[in-house]
Amino acid sequence: MGLGITLAVALVSLLVVGLLKGDPKQIIDQQIARGEAPPAPDFALPVLVAGGTVGPEGATVSLSSLRGRPVIVNLWASWCDPCKEEAPILQRIWERYRSSGVVVLGVDTQDGSDDARRFITEFGVTYPSVRDGTDGTQKKFETSQLPETFVVDATGRLRQTIRGGLTTASERAIRAYLDSVVGP
């Protein structure tokens, strides 16, 4: 009987710790909602398509190497239907703000390089993309779905998260933030 009680107490304790810890994505979103800016997870990945700002194809780029500029990090895959729908939104943001130093950076994950390149061509994407063949970046950002988008400020801190595909409302929110830090 003593062993059963001990096991029950241990199980309840683990459950309580799990509930108190919460979902990391919700914690990040709650921090941002409170006006806090948690650090963005760093990554170093090979450039799939250069887009003119992150180095030549095949070179490795890290998020930390882009400090000093706001970065819109978008995790996507060629087979993802919401990714197809939001590609024009990201392209518009890139075209409007790249001359102000803003980087839109696609992170292709759960995908093959050839499929990703076809997607980039088909949807007229000109912003740079890197490729994560291991899904490590997705794990670092603790994403649960594709696409997900993260607005990182010039100091490397998360300012916005968009879970799921971008919409006109989320585009307006990203643009309002960028207008406030680099101007319209």
Backbone as JSON Lines, residues from 0, in Angstrom:
{"i":0,"aa":"M","n":[0.82,-1.19,0.0],"ca":[0.0,0.0,0.0],"c":[0.86,1.26,0.0]}
{"i":1,"aa":"G","n":[1.95,1.26,0.72],"ca":[2.85,2.42,0.78],"c":[3.43,2.74,-0.58]}
{"i":2,"aa":"L","n":[3.77,1.72,-1.37],"ca":[4.33,1.94,-2.7],"c":[3.28,2.57,-3.63]}
{"i":3,"aa":"G","n":[2.04,2.11,-3.52],"ca":[0.96,2.65,-4.35],"c":[0.73,4.12,-4.06]}
{"i":4,"aa":"I","n":[0.74,4.49,-2.78],"ca":[0.55,5.9,-2.4],"c":[1.72,6.73,-2.9]}
{"i":5,"aa":"T","n":[2.93,6.23,-2.77],"ca":[4.12,6.94,-3.23],"c":[4.04,7.17,-4.73]}
{"i":6,"aa":"L","n":[3.64,6.14,-5.48],"ca":[3.52,6.3,-6.93],"c":[2.42,7.29,-7.28]}
{"i":7,"aa":"A","n":[1.31,7.24,-6.58],"ca":[0.22,8.18,-6.85],"c":[0.66,9.62,-6.57]}
{"i":8,"aa":"V","n":[1.37,9.84,-5.47],"ca":[1.86,11.18,-5.14],"c":[2.85,11.65,-6.2]}
{"i":9,"aa":"A","n":[3.73,10.76,-6.64],"ca":[4.71,11.13,-7.67],"c":[4.0,11.5,-8.98]}
{"i":10,"aa":"L","n":[2.99,10.74,-9.36],"ca":[2.25,11.01,-10.59],"c":[1.53,12.36,-10.51]}
{"i":11,"aa":"V","n":[0.88,12.62,-9.39],"ca":[0.19,13.89,-9.2],"c":[1.19,15.05,-9.22]}
{"i":12,"aa":"S","n":[2.35,14.85,-8.6],"ca":[3.39,15.89,-8.59],"c":[3.85,16.21,-10.01]}
{"i":13,"aa":"L","n":[4.07,15.18,-10.82],"ca":[4.47,15.4,-12.21],"c":[3.39,16.14,-12.98]}
{"i":14,"aa":"L","n":[2.15,15.79,-12.74],"ca":[1.04,16.46,-13.4],"c":[0.99,17.94,-13.02]}
{"i":15,"aa":"V","n":[1.14,18.25,-11.75],"ca":[1.11,19.63,-11.28],"c":[2.27,20.42,-11.89]}
{"i":16,"aa":"V","n":[3.47,19.85,-11.9],"ca":[4.63,20.53,-12.49],"c":[4.37,20.8,-13.97]}
{"i":17,"aa":"G","n":[3.82,19.82,-14.68],"ca":[3.51,20.01,-16.1],"c":[2.5,21.11,-16.33]}
{"i":18,"aa":"L","n":[1.48,21.18,-15.49],"ca":[0.48,22.23,-15.63],"c":[1.04,23.6,-15.31]}
{"i":19,"aa":"L","n":[1.89,23.68,-14.3],"ca":[2.49,24.97,-13.94],"c":[3.46,25.46,-14.99]}
{"i":20,"aa":"K","n":[4.17,24.52,-15.59],"ca":[5.14,24.89,-16.62],"c":[4.43,25.48,-17.83]}
{"i":21,"aa":"G","n":[3.31,24.89,-18.22],"ca":[2.53,25.43,-19.34],"c":[3.16,25.12,-20.68]}
{"i":22,"aa":"D","n":[2.47,25.52,-21.7],"ca":[2.92,25.36,-23.07],"c":[3.89,26.49,-23.4]}
{"i":23,"aa":"P","n":[5.13,26.17,-23.82],"ca":[6.1,27.24,-24.09],"c":[5.6,28.26,-25.11]}
{"i":24,"aa":"K","n":[4.84,27.83,-26.1],"ca":[4.33,28.79,-27.09],"c":[3.39,29.78,-26.43]}
{"i":25,"aa":"Q","n":[2.57,29.29,-25.55],"ca":[1.66,30.19,-24.86],"c":[2.43,31.14,-23.97]}
{"i":26,"aa":"I","n":[3.49,30.68,-23.35],"ca":[4.3,31.55,-22.5],"c":[4.92,32.66,-23.34]}
{"i":27,"aa":"I","n":[5.48,32.33,-24.5],"ca":[6.06,33.34,-25.38],"c":[4.98,34.34,-25.79]}
{"i":28,"aa":"D","n":[3.84,33.83,-26.21],"ca":[2.76,34.71,-26.65],"c":[2.29,35.6,-25.49]}
{"i":29,"aa":"Q","n":[2.22,35.03,-24.28],"ca":[1.81,35.82,-23.12],"c":[2.85,36.9,-22.8]}
{"i":30,"aa":"Q","n":[4.13,36.55,-22.92],"ca":[5.18,37.54,-22.67],"c":[5.04,38.71,-23.64]}
{"i":31,"aa":"I","n":[4.83,38.4,-24.9],"ca":[4.69,39.46,-25.9],"c":[3.44,40.29,-25.61]}
{"i":32,"aa":"A","n":[2.35,39.63,-25.24],"ca":[1.11,40.36,-24.93],"c":[1.3,41.31,-23.75]}
{"i":33,"aa":"R","n":[2.21,40.94,-22.81],"ca":[2.5,41.82,-21.66],"c":[3.51,42.91,-22.01]}
{"i":34,"aa":"G","n":[3.94,42.95,-23.26],"ca":[4.91,43.96,-23.66],"c":[6.35,43.55,-23.47]}
{"i":35,"aa":"E","n":[6.56,42.31,-23.07],"ca":[7.92,41.79,-22.93],"c":[8.41,41.32,-24.3]}
{"i":36,"aa":"A","n":[9.69,41.13,-24.41],"ca":[10.28,40.7,-25.67],"c":[11.31,39.61,-25.39]}
{"i":37,"aa":"P","n":[10.89,38.34,-25.39],"ca":[11.84,37.26,-25.13],"c":[12.85,37.15,-26.26]}
{"i":38,"aa":"P","n":[14.05,36.64,-25.97],"ca":[15.04,36.48,-27.04],"c":[14.58,35.45,-28.07]}
{"i":39,"aa":"A","n":[14.84,35.76,-29.32],"ca":[14.52,34.8,-30.4],"c":[15.57,33.7,-30.4]}
{"i":40,"aa":"P","n":[15.15,32.46,-30.59],"ca":[16.14,31.38,-30.68],"c":[17.03,31.57,-31.9]}
{"i":41,"aa":"D","n":[18.31,31.37,-31.73],"ca":[19.23,31.52,-32.85],"c":[19.27,30.23,-33.66]}
{"i":42,"aa":"F","n":[19.63,30.34,-34.9],"ca":[19.85,29.19,-35.76],"c":[20.89,29.57,-36.79]}
{"i":43,"aa":"A","n":[21.53,28.57,-37.36],"ca":[22.48,28.76,-38.46],"c":[22.15,27.72,-39.52]}
{"i":44,"aa":"L","n":[21.72,28.2,-40.68],"ca":[21.23,27.3,-41.73],"c":[21.79,27.72,-43.09]}
{"i":45,"aa":"P","n":[21.86,26.76,-44.01],"ca":[22.34,27.09,-45.36],"c":[21.3,27.89,-46.14]}
{"i":46,"aa":"V","n":[21.8,28.87,-46.9],"ca":[20.94,29.69,-47.74],"c":[20.46,28.84,-48.91]}
{"i":47,"aa":"L","n":[19.15,28.79,-49.08],"ca":[18.53,28.08,-50.19],"c":[18.4,29.01,-51.39]}
{"i":48,"aa":"V","n":[17.88,30.22,-51.15],"ca":[17.75,31.26,-52.16],"c":[18.17,32.57,-51.51]}
{"i":49,"aa":"A","n":[19.14,33.24,-52.12],"ca":[19.79,34.37,-51.47],"c":[18.89,35.58,-51.28]}
{"i":50,"aa":"G","n":[18.14,35.98,-52.22],"ca":[17.3,37.15,-52.05],"c":[18.09,38.43,-51.85]}
{"i":51,"aa":"G","n":[19.39,38.4,-52.07],"ca":[20.21,39.61,-52.07],"c":[20.69,40.14,-50.74]}
{"i":52,"aa":"T","n":[20.32,39.56,-49.59],"ca":[20.7,40.19,-48.32],"c":[21.38,39.28,-47.32]}
{"i":53,"aa":"V","n":[21.43,38.01,-47.54],"ca":[21.94,37.12,-46.5],"c":[23.16,36.31,-46.92]}
{"i":54,"aa":"G","n":[23.65,36.51,-48.11],"ca":[24.8,35.75,-48.56],"c":[24.41,34.85,-49.71]}
{"i":55,"aa":"P","n":[25.41,34.25,-50.37],"ca":[25.14,33.43,-51.55],"c":[24.5,32.09,-51.16]}
{"i":56,"aa":"E","n":[23.85,31.47,-52.13],"ca":[23.26,30.16,-51.91],"c":[24.33,29.2,-51.41]}
{"i":57,"aa":"G","n":[23.95,28.41,-50.41],"ca":[24.86,27.44,-49.82],"c":[25.63,27.97,-48.63]}
{"i":58,"aa":"A","n":[25.79,29.3,-48.55],"ca":[26.46,29.88,-47.38],"c":[25.57,29.68,-46.15]}
{"i":59,"aa":"T","n":[26.16,29.69,-44.99],"ca":[25.4,29.56,-43.76],"c":[25.08,30.94,-43.22]}
{"i":60,"aa":"V","n":[23.83,31.13,-42.82],"ca":[23.42,32.39,-42.2],"c":[22.79,32.05,-40.85]}
{"i":61,"aa":"S","n":[23.09,32.88,-39.88],"ca":[22.46,32.71,-38.56],"c":[21.53,33.88,-38.31]}
{"i":62,"aa":"L","n":[20.54,33.67,-37.47],"ca":[19.66,34.76,-37.11],"c":[20.46,35.85,-36.39]}
{"i":63,"aa":"S","n":[21.39,35.45,-35.55],"ca":[22.18,36.45,-34.81],"c":[23.04,37.31,-35.74]}
{"i":64,"aa":"S","n":[23.4,36.77,-36.92],"ca":[24.21,37.57,-37.86],"c":[23.39,38.7,-38.49]}
{"i":65,"aa":"L","n":[22.07,38.65,-38.33],"ca":[21.2,39.68,-38.9],"c":[20.83,40.75,-37.88]}
{"i":66,"aa":"R","n":[21.44,40.68,-36.69],"ca":[21.15,41.7,-35.67],"c":[21.47,43.07,-36.22]}
{"i":67,"aa":"G","n":[20.72,44.03,-35.74],"ca":[20.84,45.39,-36.24],"c":[19.75,45.7,-37.24]}
{"i":68,"aa":"R","n":[19.02,44.66,-37.66],"ca":[17.91,44.82,-38.6],"c":[16.7,44.04,-38.08]}
{"i":69,"aa":"P","n":[15.51,44.55,-38.25],"ca":[14.33,43.74,-37.95],"c":[14.26,42.57,-38.93]}
{"i":70,"aa":"V","n":[13.83,41.41,-38.43],"ca":[13.74,40.21,-39.27],"c":[12.36,39.59,-39.09]}
{"i":71,"aa":"I","n":[11.73,39.28,-40.2],"ca":[10.48,38.53,-40.19],"c":[10.87,37.09,-40.53]}
{"i":72,"aa":"V","n":[10.78,36.19,-39.56],"ca":[11.14,34.79,-39.75],"c":[9.85,34.02,-40.02]}
{"i":73,"aa":"N","n":[9.8,33.35,-41.17],"ca":[8.61,32.6,-41.55],"c":[8.99,31.14,-41.79]}
{"i":74,"aa":"L","n":[8.44,30.25,-40.98],"ca":[8.66,28.82,-41.16],"c":[7.6,28.29,-42.1]}
{"i":75,"aa":"W","n":[8.03,27.6,-43.16],"ca":[7.12,27.19,-44.22],"c":[7.57,25.89,-44.86]}
{"i":76,"aa":"A","n":[6.73,25.33,-45.72],"ca":[7.06,24.16,-46.54],"c":[6.25,24.24,-47.83]}
{"i":77,"aa":"S","n":[6.76,23.63,-48.87],"ca":[6.11,23.72,-50.18],"c":[4.76,23.01,-50.23]}
{"i":78,"aa":"W","n":[4.56,22.02,-49.41],"ca":[3.3,21.26,-49.42],"c":[2.22,21.9,-48.55]}
{"i":79,"aa":"C","n":[2.56,22.97,-47.86],"ca":[1.67,23.62,-46.89],"c":[0.74,24.6,-47.61]}
{"i":80,"aa":"D","n":[-0.57,24.31,-47.63],"ca":[-1.51,25.19,-48.33],"c":[-1.56,26.61,-47.75]}
{"i":81,"aa":"P","n":[-1.62,26.8,-46.41],"ca":[-1.59,28.18,-45.91],"c":[-0.3,28.92,-46.27]}
{"i":82,"aa":"C","n":[0.8,28.17,-46.46],"ca":[2.06,28.8,-46.87],"c":[1.92,29.4,-48.26]}
{"i":83,"aa":"K","n":[1.19,28.7,-49.12],"ca":[0.95,29.2,-50.48],"c":[0.11,30.47,-50.43]}
{"i":84,"aa":"E","n":[-0.87,30.5,-49.53],"ca":[-1.76,31.64,-49.43],"c":[-1.05,32.87,-48.86]}
{"i":85,"aa":"E","n":[-0.08,32.66,-47.98],"ca":[0.57,33.81,-47.34],"c":[1.81,34.3,-48.08]}
{"i":86,"aa":"A","n":[2.31,33.54,-49.04],"ca":[3.52,33.94,-49.78],"c":[3.39,35.35,-50.36]}
{"i":87,"aa":"P","n":[2.25,35.73,-50.96],"ca":[2.14,37.1,-51.48],"c":[2.21,38.17,-50.38]}
{"i":88,"aa":"I","n":[1.71,37.85,-49.19],"ca":[1.76,38.81,-48.08],"c":[3.21,39.05,-47.68]}
{"i":89,"aa":"L","n":[3.98,37.97,-47.53],"ca":[5.39,38.11,-47.17],"c":[6.16,38.85,-48.26]}
{"i":90,"aa":"Q","n":[5.82,38.57,-49.52],"ca":[6.47,39.25,-50.64],"c":[6.19,40.75,-50.59]}
{"i":91,"aa":"R","n":[4.94,41.12,-50.27],"ca":[4.6,42.56,-50.17],"c":[5.39,43.23,-49.05]}
{"i":92,"aa":"I","n":[5.49,42.54,-47.91],"ca":[6.25,43.11,-46.79],"c":[7.71,43.29,-47.2]}
{"i":93,"aa":"W","n":[8.28,42.29,-47.84],"ca":[9.67,42.35,-48.31],"c":[9.87,43.52,-49.27]}
{"i":94,"aa":"E","n":[8.99,43.64,-50.25],"ca":[9.14,44.71,-51.24],"c":[9.0,46.08,-50.6]}
{"i":95,"aa":"R","n":[8.13,46.21,-49.64],"ca":[7.91,47.53,-49.02],"c":[9.04,47.93,-48.08]}
{"i":96,"aa":"Y","n":[9.64,46.99,-47.34],"ca":[10.55,47.35,-46.26],"c":[12.02,46.96,-46.47]}
{"i":97,"aa":"R","n":[12.35,46.24,-47.51],"ca":[13.75,45.81,-47.66],"c":[14.7,46.99,-47.8]}
{"i":98,"aa":"S","n":[14.25,48.09,-48.44],"ca":[15.14,49.25,-48.58],"c":[15.38,49.94,-47.24]}
{"i":99,"aa":"S","n":[14.57,49.61,-46.23],"ca":[14.77,50.14,-44.87],"c":[15.59,49.2,-44.01]}
{"i":100,"aa":"G","n":[16.11,48.13,-44.6],"ca":[16.95,47.2,-43.86],"c":[16.23,46.0,-43.26]}
{"i":101,"aa":"V","n":[14.92,45.92,-43.44],"ca":[14.16,44.79,-42.9],"c":[14.46,43.56,-43.74]}
{"i":102,"aa":"V","n":[14.62,42.42,-43.07],"ca":[14.84,41.15,-43.75],"c":[13.62,40.27,-43.53]}
{"i":103,"aa":"V","n":[13.04,39.79,-44.6],"ca":[12.05,38.71,-44.53],"c":[12.85,37.45,-44.83]}
{"i":104,"aa":"L","n":[12.83,36.5,-43.92],"ca":[13.63,35.29,-44.06],"c":[12.74,34.06,-43.95]}
{"i":105,"aa":"G","n":[12.59,33.36,-45.06],"ca":[11.85,32.1,-45.05],"c":[12.74,31.0,-44.52]}
{"i":106,"aa":"V","n":[12.16,30.13,-43.71],"ca":[12.87,28.94,-43.22],"c":[12.09,27.73,-43.72]}
{"i":107,"aa":"D","n":[12.6,27.11,-44.77],"ca":[11.96,25.93,-45.34],"c":[12.25,24.74,-44.45]}
{"i":108,"aa":"T","n":[11.21,24.04,-44.03],"ca":[11.37,22.9,-43.14],"c":[10.44,21.78,-43.6]}
{"i":109,"aa":"Q","n":[10.76,20.57,-43.23],"ca":[9.95,19.39,-43.59],"c":[9.77,19.29,-45.1]}
{"i":110,"aa":"D","n":[10.83,19.52,-45.84],"ca":[10.7,19.69,-47.28],"c":[11.98,19.27,-47.98]}
{"i":111,"aa":"G","n":[11.9,19.06,-49.27],"ca":[13.08,18.84,-50.08],"c":[13.5,20.12,-50.77]}
{"i":112,"aa":"S","n":[14.78,20.27,-51.03],"ca":[15.29,21.5,-51.64],"c":[14.65,21.78,-52.99]}
{"i":113,"aa":"D","n":[14.5,20.75,-53.83],"ca":[13.91,20.95,-55.16],"c":[12.46,21.42,-55.05]}
{"i":114,"aa":"D","n":[11.69,20.8,-54.14],"ca":[10.3,21.22,-53.93],"c":[10.25,22.66,-53.45]}
{"i":115,"aa":"A","n":[11.15,23.02,-52.56],"ca":[11.18,24.39,-52.04],"c":[11.51,25.38,-53.14]}
{"i":116,"aa":"R","n":[12.48,25.06,-53.98],"ca":[12.83,25.96,-55.08],"c":[11.67,26.13,-56.07]}
{"i":117,"aa":"R","n":[10.94,25.04,-56.34],"ca":[9.76,25.14,-57.22],"c":[8.72,26.08,-56.6]}
{"i":118,"aa":"F","n":[8.49,25.95,-55.29],"ca":[7.55,26.82,-54.59],"c":[7.97,28.28,-54.75]}
{"i":119,"aa":"I","n":[9.23,28.55,-54.51],"ca":[9.77,29.91,-54.58],"c":[9.56,30.5,-55.97]}
{"i":120,"aa":"T","n":[9.81,29.69,-57.0],"ca":[9.61,30.15,-58.38],"c":[8.12,30.34,-58.68]}
{"i":121,"aa":"E","n":[7.31,29.36,-58.31],"ca":[5.88,29.41,-58.61],"c":[5.19,30.61,-57.97]}
{"i":122,"aa":"F","n":[5.6,30.96,-56.75],"ca":[4.92,32.05,-56.04],"c":[5.67,33.37,-56.12]}
{"i":123,"aa":"G","n":[6.7,33.45,-56.95],"ca":[7.4,34.71,-57.18],"c":[8.09,35.27,-55.95]}
{"i":124,"aa":"V","n":[8.58,34.39,-55.1],"ca":[9.23,34.8,-53.86],"c":[10.63,35.31,-54.18]}
{"i":125,"aa":"T","n":[10.94,36.54,-53.74],"ca":[12.27,37.1,-53.96],"c":[13.02,37.36,-52.66]}
{"i":126,"aa":"Y","n":[12.34,37.19,-51.51],"ca":[13.05,37.34,-50.24],"c":[13.88,36.08,-49.97]}
{"i":127,"aa":"P","n":[14.92,36.19,-49.17],"ca":[15.8,35.05,-48.95],"c":[15.13,33.93,-48.17]}
{"i":128,"aa":"S","n":[15.58,32.72,-48.44],"ca":[15.13,31.55,-47.69],"c":[16.32,30.68,-47.35]}
{"i":129,"aa":"V","n":[16.24,30.08,-46.18],"ca":[17.22,29.1,-45.75],"c":[16.51,27.76,-45.63]}
{"i":130,"aa":"R","n":[17.29,26.69,-45.54],"ca":[16.69,25.36,-45.48],"c":[17.12,24.66,-44.2]}
{"i":131,"aa":"D","n":[16.13,24.15,-43.5],"ca":[16.37,23.35,-42.31],"c":[15.98,21.91,-42.63]}
{"i":132,"aa":"G","n":[16.96,21.1,-42.92],"ca":[16.72,19.7,-43.24],"c":[16.48,18.83,-42.03]}
{"i":133,"aa":"T","n":[16.63,19.38,-40.84],"ca":[16.48,18.57,-39.62],"c":[15.27,18.97,-38.79]}
{"i":134,"aa":"D","n":[14.59,20.02,-39.13],"ca":[13.47,20.57,-38.36],"c":[13.92,21.14,-37.02]}
{"i":135,"aa":"G","n":[15.22,21.36,-36.84],"ca":[15.73,21.9,-35.58],"c":[15.21,23.3,-35.29]}
{"i":136,"aa":"T","n":[15.07,24.12,-36.31],"ca":[14.57,25.48,-36.1],"c":[13.12,25.44,-35.65]}
{"i":137,"aa":"Q","n":[12.36,24.57,-36.25],"ca":[10.96,24.43,-35.86],"c":[10.88,24.04,-34.38]}
{"i":138,"aa":"K","n":[11.75,23.17,-33.95],"ca":[11.76,22.76,-32.53],"c":[12.21,23.93,-31.64]}
{"i":139,"aa":"K","n":[13.22,24.67,-32.07],"ca":[13.7,25.8,-31.27],"c":[12.61,26.85,-31.08]}
{"i":140,"aa":"F","n":[11.83,27.09,-32.13],"ca":[10.74,28.06,-32.03],"c":[9.47,27.43,-31.47]}
{"i":141,"aa":"E","n":[9.54,26.13,-31.21],"ca":[8.45,25.36,-30.64],"c":[7.15,25.53,-31.41]}
{"i":142,"aa":"T","n":[7.28,25.41,-32.73],"ca":[6.1,25.53,-33.57],"c":[5.32,24.22,-33.57]}
{"i":143,"aa":"S","n":[4.02,24.33,-33.71],"ca":[3.18,23.15,-33.74],"c":[2.54,22.93,-35.1]}
{"i":144,"aa":"Q","n":[2.72,23.88,-35.98],"ca":[2.11,23.81,-37.29],"c":[2.92,24.66,-38.26]}
{"i":145,"aa":"L","n":[2.63,24.53,-39.51],"ca":[3.19,25.41,-40.52],"c":[2.04,26.08,-41.22]}
{"i":146,"aa":"P","n":[2.21,27.33,-41.57],"ca":[3.33,28.21,-41.3],"c":[3.19,28.86,-39.93]}
{"i":147,"aa":"E","n":[4.29,29.39,-39.46],"ca":[4.31,30.26,-38.29],"c":[5.32,31.37,-38.58]}
{"i":148,"aa":"T","n":[5.01,32.57,-38.12],"ca":[5.82,33.75,-38.42],"c":[6.18,34.45,-37.14]}
{"i":149,"aa":"F","n":[7.42,34.91,-37.07],"ca":[7.95,35.57,-35.88],"c":[8.59,36.89,-36.29]}
{"i":150,"aa":"V","n":[8.22,37.97,-35.61],"ca":[8.81,39.28,-35.86],"c":[9.89,39.48,-34.81]}
{"i":151,"aa":"V","n":[11.12,39.62,-35.28],"ca":[12.29,39.76,-34.41],"c":[12.81,41.19,-34.58]}
{"i":152,"aa":"D","n":[13.02,41.87,-33.45],"ca":[13.5,43.25,-33.54],"c":[15.0,43.28,-33.82]}
{"i":153,"aa":"A","n":[15.54,44.45,-33.99],"ca":[16.94,44.61,-34.37],"c":[17.91,44.12,-33.29]}
{"i":154,"aa":"T","n":[17.42,43.94,-32.07],"ca":[18.29,43.44,-30.98],"c":[18.16,41.94,-30.79]}
{"i":155,"aa":"G","n":[17.36,41.28,-31.64],"ca":[17.23,39.83,-31.56],"c":[16.13,39.34,-30.62]}
{"i":156,"aa":"R","n":[15.17,40.21,-30.34],"ca":[14.07,39.83,-29.44],"c":[12.76,39.68,-30.21]}
{"i":157,"aa":"L","n":[11.96,38.73,-29.77],"ca":[10.67,38.48,-30.4],"c":[9.69,39.58,-30.04]}
{"i":158,"aa":"R","n":[9.05,40.15,-31.04],"ca":[8.05,41.19,-30.82],"c":[6.64,40.74,-31.17]}
{"i":159,"aa":"Q","n":[6.52,39.82,-32.13],"ca":[5.21,39.3,-32.53],"c":[5.36,37.85,-32.93]}
{"i":160,"aa":"T","n":[4.31,37.07,-32.68],"ca":[4.21,35.71,-33.21],"c":[2.87,35.6,-33.92]}
{"i":161,"aa":"I","n":[2.9,34.95,-35.05],"ca":[1.66,34.69,-35.78],"c":[1.6,33.19,-35.97]}
{"i":162,"aa":"R","n":[0.67,32.56,-35.27],"ca":[0.49,31.11,-35.34],"c":[-0.47,30.81,-36.47]}
{"i":163,"aa":"G","n":[-0.03,30.03,-37.42],"ca":[-0.85,29.74,-38.6],"c":[-0.54,30.73,-39.7]}
{"i":164,"aa":"G","n":[-1.32,30.68,-40.75],"ca":[-1.07,31.52,-41.92],"c":[-1.33,32.99,-41.67]}
{"i":165,"aa":"L","n":[-0.58,33.83,-42.36],"ca":[-0.78,35.27,-42.28],"c":[-2.1,35.65,-42.94]}
{"i":166,"aa":"T","n":[-2.71,36.69,-42.38],"ca":[-3.96,37.23,-42.91],"c":[-3.74,38.72,-43.16]}
{"i":167,"aa":"T","n":[-4.73,39.37,-43.71],"ca":[-4.59,40.82,-43.9],"c":[-4.46,41.52,-42.54]}
{"i":168,"aa":"A","n":[-5.12,40.99,-41.51],"ca":[-5.0,41.59,-40.17],"c":[-3.59,41.42,-39.63]}
{"i":169,"aa":"S","n":[-3.0,40.24,-39.77],"ca":[-1.64,40.05,-39.27],"c":[-0.64,40.84,-40.12]}
{"i":170,"aa":"E","n":[-0.91,40.99,-41.41],"ca":[-0.06,41.83,-42.24],"c":[-0.09,43.28,-41.73]}
{"i":171,"aa":"R","n":[-1.27,43.77,-41.39],"ca":[-1.39,45.14,-40.86],"c":[-0.61,45.27,-39.55]}
{"i":172,"aa":"A","n":[-0.67,44.24,-38.69],"ca":[0.04,44.29,-37.41],"c":[1.55,44.31,-37.63]}
{"i":173,"aa":"I","n":[2.04,43.5,-38.54],"ca":[3.47,43.48,-38.85],"c":[3.89,44.84,-39.42]}
{"i":174,"aa":"R","n":[3.1,45.36,-40.35],"ca":[3.42,46.64,-40.97],"c":[3.39,47.77,-39.95]}
{"i":175,"aa":"A","n":[2.45,47.73,-39.03],"ca":[2.39,48.77,-37.99],"c":[3.66,48.72,-37.14]}
{"i":176,"aa":"Y","n":[4.1,47.52,-36.79],"ca":[5.34,47.43,-36.01],"c":[6.52,47.96,-36.83]}
{"i":177,"aa":"L","n":[6.65,47.49,-38.07],"ca":[7.78,47.94,-38.89],"c":[7.74,49.45,-39.12]}
{"i":178,"aa":"D","n":[6.55,50.0,-39.36],"ca":[6.45,51.47,-39.52],"c":[6.95,52.19,-38.26]}
{"i":179,"aa":"S","n":[6.7,51.59,-37.09],"ca":[7.11,52.24,-35.85],"c":[8.62,52.19,-35.63]}
{"i":180,"aa":"V","n":[9.31,51.23,-36.25],"ca":[10.75,51.12,-36.0],"c":[11.61,51.57,-37.19]}
{"i":181,"aa":"V","n":[11.08,51.51,-38.4],"ca":[11.89,51.94,-39.56],"c":[11.18,52.99,-40.41]}
{"i":182,"aa":"G","n":[9.92,53.25,-40.12],"ca":[9.16,54.23,-40.9],"c":[8.44,53.56,-42.05]}
{"i":183,"aa":"P","n":[7.41,54.24,-42.57],"ca":[6.61,53.67,-43.68],"c":[7.35,53.68,-44.99]}
